[in-house]
Amino acid sequence: GDPIVKGQFNKLSDNNTSKFGSMMHSPTFLGDSRSNSHRAYSYNLRSRQRVAYFHNKDVGAFHFGPQHPMKPERLTLTNDLIIGYRLHEKMDVFCPPRATDEELMEFHQSSYINFLKKVTPENAKQFSAEDFNRYNINEDCPIFSGLYDYCQLYAGASVAAAERLASGASDICINWSGGLHHAKQFEASGFCFVNDIVLAIQHLLRYYPRVLYIDIDIHHGDGVQEAFYLTDRVMTVSFHKYDNGNYFPGTGDFDEIGTGPGKYFSLNVPLKDGMDDESYIILFKDIITAVRDRYQPSAIVLQSGADSLGKDKLGGFNLSIKAHGECVRYIKSWQIPLLVLGGGGYTVQNVARCWAYETSILVDTEVPEELSPERTNFYALFGPDYSLHPPLVGKVENQNTRSDLQKLAQQVLEHLKALEGAPSVQMQEIPSEMTKDAKNKDEELADSRGDANADYRYRRRLIWHDNEYFDGENDYDKDDDKQMMDEEIS
């Protein structure tokens, strides 16, 4: 067998009983390179990287509908925690412009974008059932007020972040509103209307020979895989629940490897329910390290969907926030230009916890686990533990046995071995004016919606629905549209 697989997976017990609990607070887990007691958590610490954060306060104010699991207000909760932990002070902060029609059409069909631009809840009856079927508009992807504005906001942030990364002005760029990986060229899918990831990667490909896309959402990154299935310029690697094709979107088996010039440049790691911390991290690091060494990416896009956490409303894994964050920490340690995006996540408090914690990792700052009214305007929503790291082990036992994971890793790594090596691409140099005028670009981004830094030193207004947050075992949504608005802190 492959020595990488043999060296790691033989450490796991047959019943996958995790020893992770005893390591959660160890120096190694927190990234202390002085301790190498467990190979799953060891790597070398490096110098601080320049981080840019892209967020528009308006993106959290949209509403898919009272029964819909996608809650954009999770983005406001996330931003609130980031401010409460004062992490914004360690980043360049931008309020990005909306994506233009032309930018969205760089990937999406013009007729589809024009449809999204025109349709509203008020005029929806003017469109035919054929239109709705053609563009896959349904209960998962409904028409709601401000739909096109929402698409422009989250996609614009990802495009702006990609521009910033390509300019060399930042080493890491973050857009938690992005990562909507299911949208296709011609249609919506899985709560995603436009694919900001594809748009961002398209921009990066103008300046980087090879882009590695990593997806740790519990759902397969099908829209991104499909977009780059025929090219070796992008390698897509998705770790997800598969359930023999019975789990949305039904794709992502290990034999989906790309075709033509893209053969073996799509890798999938299909998993079963209950994946635990230790199993996941060892599998992730074994595979993704081999990918890095073989593909030699010049830039990385990491989709950090939080629905792979334990106790997610639509998930089925048992990952803790610290384990999820360990994947981010490991990729960061490579010091390759990195774009970090959000994605799924439907227990909104845990989404906010996860992405705030991962922001702290990206800016090399340890934050207290205890939440307090001073750290968040939404303190009551984080009970009863009021912690950044609540216990998240779900009811589903780990159905991924040691032998299953060993076989899966061997299959994936065999596909990787089939590569002849990283593709050699004749690339144009980054235009000198792009680097030279990086400061001017920063100012343009900041000025597009007012003073960005000032924008993030204050809590922002949000219309949110207090009856739609996860409430432990008794999670439910009410049908009323009661709205609450928190007061802006000046």
Secondary structure, 3 states (H helix, E strand, C coil): CCHHHHHHHCCCCCCCCCCHHHHCCCCCCCCCCCCCCCHHHCCCCCCCCCEEEECCHHHHHCCCCCCCCCCCHHHHHHHHHHHHCCHHHHCEEECCCCCCHHHHCCCCCHHHHHHHHHCCCCCHHHCCHHHHHHCCCCCCCCCCCCHHHHHHHHHHHHHHHHHHHHHCCCCEEEECCCCCCCCCCCCCECCECCCHHHHHHHHHCCCCCCEEEEECCCCCCHHHHHHCCCCCCEEEEEEEECHHHCCCCCCCCCCCCCCHHHCCCEEEEEECCCCCHHHHHHHHHHHHHHHHHHHCCCEEEEECCHHHECCCCCCCCCECHHHHHHHHHHHHCCCCCEEEECCCCCCHHHHHHHHHHHHHHHCCCCCCCECCCCCCCCHHHHCCCCECCCCCCCCCCCCCCHHHHHHHHHHHHHHHHCCCCCCCCCCCCCCHHHHHCHHHHHHHHHHCCCCHHHHCCCCCCCEECCCCCCCHHHCCCCCCCCCEECCCCC
